[in-house]
Every structure is written in structure tokens, then in C-alpha cells.
């Protein structure tokens, strides 16, 4: 049998530092020899497995499709193959349509057209959980940034007029650029200058972009004049917190500038509805909004009902006929798919076994990423120290040093935050996966027992990804991994699992 070997690391830095590449190649060749597979081509790729734009992986798929005599695709393990569902579908496609096999030498199993359902389940669950690990990691990074903001810090590159202090990891005033920013506010507040005038003034004064050593354009000047950071307010990911940094302008001066810029008045608050912003119209694609209807009963008592319907925004204001649905009907229809998440005890046992096997892979992935991040942090710290020495020796000007240090220190913050996120996510991986299974088993019961629709909304937000209202019916998609669990439950109940089931690409891309 002929085959190909695919070896992957997550980044160029890992590839340059030799993380697992040589080991993967050596063990892959050994596995192929034992299985009687002749390796005709090898890929050594540095690319993330979580995205869908993967040139190396696409080249592998194209190669095996165009070479009928090449049957085996060899990977170290499932998460080295992919951490996204799009590529998993492509692998199943070449297996089913082109009679290929996917071999995972570290985990000791392979998938073919005739594989048992338990083997396909094992692969599906491992990819789903690997993707879930990445999502959790992203959430932990966001949490870390949010925590810094809540304490008055700023978790990014400082805006123009400020600098990132490498030692304290705080935002400090740029002694030169801050004077220009303050002058811009004071000049514009006179009401005698336009934004184009301010752009010319900024260029003449030498105001520069924080990332690039070049003049800031008109849109950049507008962002500076409308950024509340300059009077001390940090706005980040829905949070608004007074920062620890030193303001460059007063709130009074900032408000004066906003008035001259023609800022819009705040819109009056509207009534909250449990499922507002949750769905789109299946007829025209507009958002679904809510409204209150009052009906008088025969006994004279007035009753209030909540209805959801199309806004008509994409249909010249015309409300689509089939978009109306009462809140009661919407609640009932959203609960129906939750029934399909329950799986039987033997299948749960298989999933938990796949979880334990997947955990080993995630710990290895965690170790490699943390090592790579720490190596990059060490390099950046060395660069900052060298740049500081070059500044003292006169090789770098103060402005050149500040620009380099600001960029490197911002990346250092991202790295440290990433390491903390990996440590948090790695510790909680198995626990979170168990909670997903537990939620799937109890989702419908929990949903029906809620007396408050706002609580129901919180529950379905974590399970349902998209809702379309069409012909007074709610059509929805489940989030991963709940969609996978539903497919599995259906296969088990219908007896299809005996012949094997696998992910298929939906017609609605």
C-alpha cells in the first residue's frame, strides 16, 4: 500500500525550534514500515489546525484525490490532523468517495470506509473536543484581558500619546506625543478648525501611528478625538472602567469636542425581550424584533402577549408575512431539538473513554505551546534589553526605542496571558467536557423547568447557534459539540450506528 505522511506543528517558531517534527517523522516512518505502507510523499507543515484556511492540509487532500494508488494518509494523532470540523468533513469525503484511509500512529487506530461506528465516534469526539479546547483557551485569554481592565489596566498596545511600560506592564504618558494630542483637543475645541485642518496640524507637529512610524490620517485623527481613553475611561469588550493611567484631557474638554464633532444623542432605552436579537427572518434575512400585543377577553380582562416578527429592514420596510410567531410558540419550538441530545449509557461510556484518550493529547499540545510561548517571551525580553543598551549607546534614538519597546511589550503581555490561559484551560479540560455531556443529557428537562424565559434564553444560547423564523416556525442549528451528539443519538436510535456514521457537510453552507 502507498501512503503519505503529514507532520504538523502549530507555528514557524515551533518548526524552527524542532518541536516534535523530527519525532513525528521518525515514528511515522516506523509505523508505515510495520504496516507495510510505502510513504511516497511527506509534508512537514507549520500551521494552526483550528482555522479553515490551511494550505498544507489542502495540498494533502488534493494530492490523495488525484493519486488513486495512494491509499493511506498517516498522522501522529487526530489533533495533529485537524482541530476544526470543516477539515474533518474533507477527510471523511476522501475516505468515503475515494476509498482512502486515515491512520493515527500514536493512538494506534485507523479509519476506513468499513470502520466500525465506535472508531468513527472516537475520531469525531477527539476533533470536537480539540476544537472545544481551543475555544476555551480563547475564552481564558479574553477573561485575563477583562480582569486587567476591571482593575484599571489596558491589555493592548497603548494609544497614541501613551506608551507601554515594559517593567510595570502599565500605560504611561509619552512625553512628546502626549503634548501633540492635548494640543489637538484644545485646538479643535475652539470650533474654528475642521478634521482636515487637524490632520494637517498633527502631521506638522509629528504625530505618529503607534504601530507604524508614519503620519496619522484623517480617520486616525477622528479616532483620537473620540476616544474616551484620553480623559481616563477604558472601554473594552463591553466594559467601561476608569483607568489607572494619567488622563491627557479633562472630561469637560472631551465633551466639548464630541459636541463639535456632531456626536449622536443616546437613544432612549427600549423594553427588553427575552429572545430579542436571537433570530433572523427566513424570508428576507432581516433581524427579528419583538412587540407587545394587548387583547381584551370576553370577560373584559386585558391580556398582554409578546410576538416576534421581521423588522423588514432588508425588505424596504415590508414585514414578511410568515415571520410572526408568539413567544409561547417560540419557546415550545426551541425546546424540541434539546430532546435529541440524550444518548444511551453504552454510548456515553464510549464518549468518556474518548475523552480520556483526548486529554492525553491536549496535555502534550499544552506543553508544546507553553514551551514555545516561553521561548518567544525570552527572545523578546532579550530584544528589549538589547534595544535599551543600543539607546544608551546612541545606536537607537529615544523615539525608535520607544516604538520597538511598545510593540514587543504588548506581545509579551499577550504571551503571558496565553500561558496563563493554557494552564487554566488544561486543568479544566476534562471537567468542562464532562459538563458538556451532563448538560446534553439534562438540557430539555432544565429548559422546560425554567419559569423565566430569560433563563431559558441563557440555556439555549450555549447550545443553539442560529435560529431562522420562517412560516411561523423556528428552524435552528445546534452548536458544536451538541450537533455531533444529536447526530450520534439519532444514529443509535435508528440502528445506523451499526453501519457507521460520520459528519456530512450540510447543504446550507
MIVEX-807846 format. One line per 4 residues: number of its first residue (from 0); for each residue x, y, z of C-alpha. Coordinates in nm, 2 decimals, decimal comma, m for minus. Each point is the difference from the previous one (the first is absolute). Layout:
<nodes>
NUM	X Y Z; ...
</nodes>
This chain:
<nodes>
0	0,00 0,00 0,00; 0,12 0,35 m0,08; m0,05 0,29 0,24; 0,09 0,35 0,10
4	0,13 0,14 0,33; m0,13 0,33 0,14; 0,20 0,16 0,28; m0,12 0,32 0,16
8	0,11 0,25 0,26; m0,21 0,31 0,09; 0,24 0,28 m0,10; 0,32 0,09 m0,18
12	0,17 0,05 0,33; m0,08 m0,35 0,11; 0,13 m0,13 m0,34; 0,33 0,19 0,04
16	0,05 m0,12 0,36; m0,07 m0,37 m0,10; m0,31 m0,06 0,21; m0,11 m0,36 m0,07
20	0,07 0,03 m0,38; 0,29 m0,25 m0,01; m0,17 m0,23 0,25; m0,32 0,00 m0,21
24	0,18 m0,08 m0,31; 0,21 m0,28 0,16; m0,31 m0,17 0,16; m0,21 0,05 m0,31
28	0,26 m0,18 m0,21; 0,02 m0,28 0,25; m0,37 m0,04 0,01; m0,02 m0,01 m0,38
32	0,27 m0,26 m0,01; m0,18 m0,22 0,25; m0,33 0,03 m0,19; 0,16 m0,07 m0,34
36	m0,07 0,35 m0,13; 0,24 0,17 m0,25; 0,02 0,38 0,07; 0,02 0,18 m0,33
40	m0,03 0,35 0,13; 0,04 0,18 0,33; m0,13 0,34 0,11; 0,17 0,19 0,29
44	m0,23 0,29 0,06; 0,00 0,29 0,25; m0,37 0,12 0,01; m0,28 0,02 0,25
48	m0,25 m0,29 m0,01; m0,29 0,21 0,13; m0,06 0,22 m0,31; m0,15 m0,10 m0,34
52	0,26 0,18 m0,22; 0,27 m0,27 0,02; 0,21 m0,02 m0,32; 0,20 m0,30 0,11
56	m0,30 m0,21 0,09; m0,18 0,10 m0,32; 0,30 m0,11 m0,20; 0,00 m0,34 0,18
60	m0,37 m0,05 m0,08; 0,04 0,10 m0,36; 0,30 m0,24 m0,04; m0,17 m0,31 0,13
64	m0,31 0,08 m0,21; 0,21 0,02 m0,32; 0,20 m0,31 0,08; m0,22 m0,31 0,00
68	0,29 m0,23 0,09; 0,07 0,20 0,32; m0,23 m0,14 0,26; 0,13 0,08 0,35
72	0,02 0,35 0,17; 0,22 m0,03 0,31; m0,02 0,24 0,29; 0,14 0,00 0,35
76	m0,34 0,04 0,16; m0,34 0,15 m0,06; 0,08 0,35 0,12; 0,32 0,01 m0,22
80	m0,23 m0,06 m0,29; m0,26 0,27 0,08; m0,17 0,19 0,27; m0,29 0,12 m0,21
84	m0,31 m0,16 m0,14; 0,04 0,12 m0,35; 0,31 m0,20 m0,06; m0,14 m0,30 0,18
88	m0,28 m0,01 m0,26; 0,27 0,01 m0,28; 0,17 m0,29 0,15; m0,32 m0,21 0,02
92	m0,07 0,11 m0,36; 0,32 m0,15 m0,14; m0,04 m0,31 0,22; m0,36 m0,07 m0,13
96	0,03 0,12 m0,36; 0,36 m0,09 m0,08; 0,04 m0,31 0,22; 0,29 0,15 0,21
100	0,11 m0,07 0,36; 0,10 0,24 0,28; 0,26 m0,16 0,23; 0,09 0,15 0,35
104	0,32 m0,18 0,10; 0,03 0,14 0,35; m0,36 m0,10 0,09; 0,03 m0,33 m0,18
108	m0,32 0,00 m0,21; m0,11 0,09 m0,35; m0,32 0,10 m0,18; m0,11 m0,15 m0,33
112	m0,33 m0,03 m0,19; m0,07 m0,32 0,19; 0,10 0,11 0,35; m0,23 m0,06 0,30
116	m0,22 0,27 0,13; 0,19 0,00 0,33; 0,32 0,09 m0,19; m0,16 0,28 m0,19
120	m0,16 0,12 0,32; 0,34 0,01 0,16; 0,14 0,22 m0,28; m0,30 0,23 0,00
124	0,01 0,05 0,38; 0,37 0,07 0,00; m0,03 0,27 m0,27; m0,30 0,15 0,17
128	0,17 0,01 0,34; 0,33 0,13 m0,15; m0,20 0,29 m0,16; m0,18 0,05 0,34
132	0,35 0,03 0,16; 0,10 0,27 m0,24; m0,33 0,19 0,07; 0,05 m0,03 0,37
136	0,36 0,13 m0,04; m0,13 0,30 m0,19; m0,26 0,06 0,28; 0,27 m0,01 0,26
140	0,22 0,25 m0,19; m0,31 0,23 m0,01; m0,07 m0,05 0,37; 0,36 0,10 0,08
144	m0,03 0,32 m0,20; m0,33 0,08 0,16; 0,14 m0,05 0,34; 0,28 0,25 m0,07
148	m0,26 0,25 m0,13; m0,21 m0,04 0,32; 0,31 0,10 0,20; 0,05 0,31 m0,21
152	0,27 m0,14 m0,23; 0,01 m0,01 m0,38; 0,08 m0,34 m0,17; 0,12 0,12 m0,34
156	0,24 0,24 m0,17; m0,03 0,34 0,15; m0,18 0,26 m0,22; 0,18 0,30 m0,15
160	0,12 0,22 0,28; 0,08 m0,29 0,24; 0,26 m0,27 0,03; 0,00 m0,36 0,13
164	0,24 m0,02 0,30; 0,19 m0,33 m0,04; 0,10 m0,02 0,37; m0,34 0,08 0,17
168	m0,22 m0,11 m0,29; m0,20 0,32 0,04; m0,09 0,28 m0,23; 0,22 0,32 0,04
172	m0,02 0,34 m0,17; 0,22 0,05 m0,31; 0,18 0,33 0,09; 0,01 0,11 m0,37
176	m0,31 m0,14 m0,17; m0,23 0,08 0,30; 0,06 0,38 m0,05; m0,11 m0,03 m0,36
180	m0,32 m0,19 0,09; m0,09 0,25 0,27; 0,07 0,29 m0,24; m0,24 m0,16 m0,26
184	m0,28 m0,02 0,25; 0,05 0,36 0,11; 0,03 0,12 m0,36; m0,31 m0,18 m0,12
188	m0,20 0,11 0,30; 0,02 0,36 m0,13; m0,24 m0,09 m0,27; 0,20 0,17 m0,27
192	0,16 m0,31 m0,16; m0,12 m0,30 m0,20; 0,13 m0,36 0,02; 0,21 0,07 m0,31
196	0,16 0,30 0,17; 0,07 m0,22 0,31; 0,16 m0,27 m0,23; 0,24 0,26 m0,14
200	0,08 0,14 0,34; 0,07 m0,35 0,13; 0,23 m0,08 m0,29; 0,19 0,33 0,04
204	0,04 m0,07 0,37; 0,14 m0,35 m0,07; m0,29 m0,21 0,15; 0,06 m0,37 m0,10
208	m0,19 m0,32 m0,01; 0,08 m0,22 0,31; 0,07 m0,31 m0,22; 0,17 0,16 m0,30
212	0,24 0,29 m0,03; m0,22 0,20 m0,22; m0,24 0,29 0,02; m0,36 m0,06 0,11
216	m0,28 0,07 m0,26; m0,34 0,16 0,04; m0,17 m0,31 0,13; 0,27 m0,05 0,26
220	m0,04 0,36 0,12; m0,37 m0,06 0,03; 0,06 m0,31 0,21; 0,24 0,19 0,23
224	m0,26 0,29 0,05; m0,28 m0,25 0,08; 0,20 m0,24 0,23; m0,11 0,04 0,36
228	0,33 m0,16 0,11; 0,15 0,35 m0,02; m0,22 0,12 0,29; 0,06 m0,32 0,20
232	m0,28 m0,24 m0,11; 0,09 m0,34 m0,13; m0,26 m0,17 m0,23; 0,08 m0,37 m0,06
236	m0,22 m0,29 m0,11; m0,31 0,16 0,14; 0,17 0,12 0,32; 0,03 0,37 0,09
240	0,25 0,07 0,28; 0,20 0,30 0,12; 0,36 m0,09 m0,07; 0,31 0,04 0,22
244	0,18 0,19 m0,27; 0,04 0,38 0,00; m0,27 0,18 m0,20; 0,13 0,24 m0,27
248	m0,32 0,21 m0,02; m0,29 0,09 0,24; m0,35 m0,15 m0,04; m0,13 0,35 m0,07
252	0,24 0,05 m0,29; m0,08 m0,35 m0,14; m0,37 0,07 0,01; 0,05 0,34 m0,17
256	0,19 m0,18 m0,29; m0,28 m0,26 m0,03; m0,26 0,27 m0,03; 0,20 0,17 m0,28
260	0,05 m0,33 m0,17; m0,38 m0,04 m0,01; m0,03 m0,31 0,22; m0,34 m0,17 0,01
264	m0,22 0,03 0,31; m0,05 m0,32 0,19; m0,31 m0,20 m0,13; m0,27 m0,04 0,26
268	m0,01 m0,34 0,16; m0,25 m0,25 m0,13; m0,18 m0,28 0,17; 0,21 m0,32 0,03
272	m0,13 m0,33 m0,15; 0,14 m0,34 0,09; 0,07 m0,11 m0,36; 0,07 0,34 m0,16
276	0,30 m0,02 m0,24; m0,01 m0,38 0,01; m0,14 m0,07 m0,35; m0,02 0,12 m0,36
280	m0,28 m0,01 m0,25; 0,01 m0,30 m0,24; m0,17 0,19 m0,28; 0,21 0,32 m0,02
284	0,29 m0,04 0,24; m0,09 0,29 0,22; 0,03 m0,01 0,38; m0,30 m0,12 0,20
288	m0,13 0,25 0,25; m0,27 m0,02 0,27; m0,32 0,20 0,08; m0,28 m0,01 0,25
292	m0,36 m0,07 m0,09; m0,29 0,07 0,23; m0,32 m0,21 m0,04; m0,32 0,05 0,19
296	m0,17 m0,32 0,11; m0,38 m0,06 0,00; m0,01 0,06 0,37; 0,15 0,34 m0,05
300	0,35 m0,09 0,13; 0,29 0,13 m0,21; 0,28 m0,25 m0,06; 0,35 0,08 m0,13
304	0,18 m0,21 m0,26; 0,35 0,02 m0,14; 0,05 m0,07 m0,37; 0,31 m0,01 m0,21
308	0,02 0,10 m0,36; 0,23 0,12 m0,28; 0,12 0,37 0,01; m0,02 0,03 m0,38
312	0,33 0,17 0,00; 0,13 m0,19 m0,30; m0,34 0,01 m0,18; m0,06 0,37 m0,03
316	m0,18 0,01 0,33; m0,25 m0,27 m0,10; m0,07 m0,26 0,27; 0,00 m0,35 m0,13
320	m0,33 m0,19 0,06; 0,15 m0,32 0,12; 0,23 0,16 0,25; m0,26 0,04 0,28
324	0,02 m0,24 0,29; m0,12 0,03 0,36; 0,25 m0,03 0,29; m0,19 m0,31 0,12
328	0,04 m0,18 m0,33; 0,37 0,11 m0,03; 0,07 m0,14 0,35; m0,16 m0,33 m0,09
332	0,18 m0,04 m0,33; 0,34 0,09 0,14; m0,04 m0,27 0,26; m0,07 m0,28 m0,25
336	0,36 m0,06 m0,13; 0,13 m0,02 0,36; m0,18 m0,34 0,03; 0,24 m0,15 m0,27
340	0,31 0,07 0,21; m0,05 m0,30 0,23; 0,21 m0,31 m0,08; m0,01 m0,34 0,16
344	0,23 m0,13 0,28; 0,23 m0,22 m0,23; 0,06 0,29 m0,23; 0,07 0,23 0,29
348	0,27 m0,24 0,11; 0,16 0,00 m0,34; 0,00 0,38 0,00; 0,16 0,02 0,35
352	0,27 m0,24 m0,12; 0,07 0,22 m0,30; 0,02 0,30 0,24; 0,27 m0,17 0,21
356	0,20 m0,08 m0,31; m0,04 0,35 m0,14; 0,11 0,15 0,33; 0,35 m0,15 m0,05
360	0,03 0,17 m0,33; m0,11 0,33 0,14; 0,26 m0,01 0,28; 0,27 m0,06 m0,26
364	m0,13 0,28 m0,21; m0,02 0,23 0,31; 0,36 m0,09 0,09; 0,13 0,08 m0,35
368	m0,19 0,33 m0,03; 0,11 0,12 0,35; 0,36 m0,09 m0,08; m0,02 0,19 m0,33
372	m0,16 0,30 0,16; 0,26 0,02 0,27; 0,28 m0,03 m0,25; m0,15 0,29 m0,20
376	m0,03 0,20 0,33; 0,37 m0,06 0,07; 0,09 0,12 m0,34; m0,21 0,32 0,03
380	0,14 0,08 0,34; 0,35 m0,03 m0,15; m0,09 0,23 m0,29; m0,14 0,26 0,24
384	0,32 m0,01 0,21; 0,22 0,03 m0,31; m0,21 0,29 m0,13; 0,03 0,18 0,33
388	0,38 m0,05 m0,01; 0,00 0,13 m0,36; m0,19 0,30 0,11; 0,26 0,07 0,28
392	0,28 m0,04 m0,26; m0,17 0,23 m0,24; m0,07 m0,27 m0,27; m0,37 0,05 0,04
396	m0,18 0,33 0,05; m0,24 0,04 0,30; m0,30 m0,01 m0,24; 0,13 m0,31 m0,18
400	0,05 m0,18 0,33; m0,35 0,10 0,12; m0,16 m0,13 m0,31; 0,18 m0,33 0,01
404	m0,05 m0,05 0,38; m0,37 0,08 m0,03; m0,06 m0,26 m0,27; 0,21 m0,27 0,18
408	m0,15 0,07 0,34; m0,35 m0,03 m0,14; 0,09 m0,34 m0,14; 0,15 m0,10 0,33
412	m0,32 0,07 0,17; m0,19 m0,21 m0,25; 0,25 m0,29 0,05; m0,03 0,01 0,38
416	m0,38 0,01 m0,02; 0,01 m0,29 m0,25; 0,22 m0,21 0,24; m0,25 0,07 0,29
420	m0,29 m0,09 m0,23; 0,16 m0,33 m0,10; 0,06 m0,09 0,36; m0,36 0,08 0,09
424	m0,15 m0,18 m0,30; 0,22 m0,31 0,04; m0,10 m0,04 0,36; m0,37 0,03 m0,08
428	m0,01 m0,19 m0,33; m0,14 m0,33 0,12; m0,24 0,17 0,25; m0,14 0,22 m0,27
432	m0,05 m0,29 m0,24; m0,19 m0,19 0,27; m0,22 0,30 0,06; m0,08 0,01 m0,37
436	m0,11 m0,36 0,01; m0,20 0,07 0,32; m0,17 0,30 m0,15; m0,09 m0,19 m0,32
440	m0,16 m0,28 0,21; m0,21 0,25 0,20; m0,05 0,29 m0,24; m0,36 m0,06 m0,09
444	m0,10 m0,06 0,36; 0,18 0,31 0,12; m0,15 0,21 m0,28; m0,36 m0,11 0,08
448	0,04 0,05 0,37; 0,10 0,37 m0,03; m0,29 0,24 0,09; 0,19 0,30 m0,15
452	0,06 0,04 m0,37; 0,31 0,20 0,07; 0,15 m0,31 0,17; m0,11 m0,22 m0,30
456	0,18 0,25 m0,23; 0,32 m0,04 0,20; m0,02 m0,38 m0,04; m0,08 m0,01 m0,37
460	0,27 0,26 m0,07; 0,26 m0,26 0,10; m0,15 m0,27 m0,21; m0,16 0,16 m0,31
464	0,21 0,20 m0,25; m0,26 0,14 m0,24; m0,38 0,03 m0,02; m0,19 0,08 m0,31
468	m0,38 0,09 0,01; m0,18 m0,11 m0,31; m0,37 m0,08 m0,05; m0,06 0,05 0,38
472	0,25 m0,27 0,07; 0,34 0,02 0,17; 0,27 m0,19 m0,19; 0,33 m0,02 0,19
476	0,36 m0,13 0,00; 0,17 m0,15 0,31; 0,35 0,11 0,10; 0,28 m0,25 0,00
480	0,04 m0,24 0,18; m0,38 m0,02 0,06; m0,06 m0,05 m0,38; 0,23 m0,30 0,01
484	m0,17 m0,15 0,30; m0,34 0,04 m0,18; 0,13 m0,18 m0,31; 0,13 m0,28 0,22
488	m0,32 m0,03 0,20; m0,20 m0,02 m0,33; 0,23 m0,26 m0,14; m0,02 m0,22 0,31
492	m0,38 0,03 0,02; m0,05 m0,09 m0,37; 0,26 m0,28 0,00; 0,22 0,18 m0,25
496	0,29 m0,01 0,25; 0,05 m0,37 m0,08; 0,10 0,10 m0,36; 0,19 0,31 0,12
500	m0,08 0,37 m0,01; 0,21 0,30 m0,08; m0,02 0,38 m0,04; m0,14 0,12 m0,33
504	0,01 0,35 m0,13; m0,34 0,16 0,01; m0,16 0,14 m0,32; m0,03 0,34 0,18
508	0,37 0,10 0,02
</nodes>
